[in-house]
Amino acid sequence: MENYIHPDVIKGEYPGYSGAGEEFEDVPTLFAQAVHEASDSGDTWAEVISDPKKLGKKVSNAKRRLNNEFVEKMTPALLSEIDANDEVKTWLKAIGEALQDSNG
């Protein structure tokens, strides 16, 4: 779901975020990198990615922030821009229909 967060939303808080909204970008890792590089950490990003445990923790924290904090900043216009094929809208309609059918 992180790939449906418009990069401008992230760049608003982390201008160093390098994501461009491409379909198969690793948004959580790119966001984790931007957060790390904006921090006062003494470790370089190269050091972080060489340690699977550190990287996993940073990516997990990034996913949590993206799906809680940043998703709230999305607007219908930004979603339409990042989801040109309306995949999310299609999923939501299908879920809504399934819920209606199950409630009879």
Residue pairs with C-beta under 8 A, 6 or more apart in sequence:
1 67
1 71
2 27
2 28
2 31
2 63
2 66
2 67
3 23
3 24
3 25
3 27
3 82
4 74
4 79
4 82
4 83
4 87
4 88
5 27
5 66
5 70
5 71
5 74
5 82
6 21
6 74
6 78
6 79
6 81
6 82
7 17
7 19
7 20
7 21
7 82
8 78
9 70
9 73
9 74
9 78
10 17
10 19
10 31
10 34
10 66
10 70
11 17
12 73
13 70
14 31
14 34
14 35
14 38
16 34
16 37
16 38
17 30
17 31
17 34
18 30
18 33
18 34
19 25
19 27
19 30
19 31
21 82
27 66
28 59
28 62
28 63
28 66
29 55
29 59
29 62
31 62
31 65
31 66
32 55
32 58
32 59
32 61
32 62
33 45
35 58
35 61
35 62
35 65
36 43
36 45
36 48
36 58
37 45
43 54
47 54
48 54
48 55
48 58
49 55
79 88
79 89
80 86
83 89
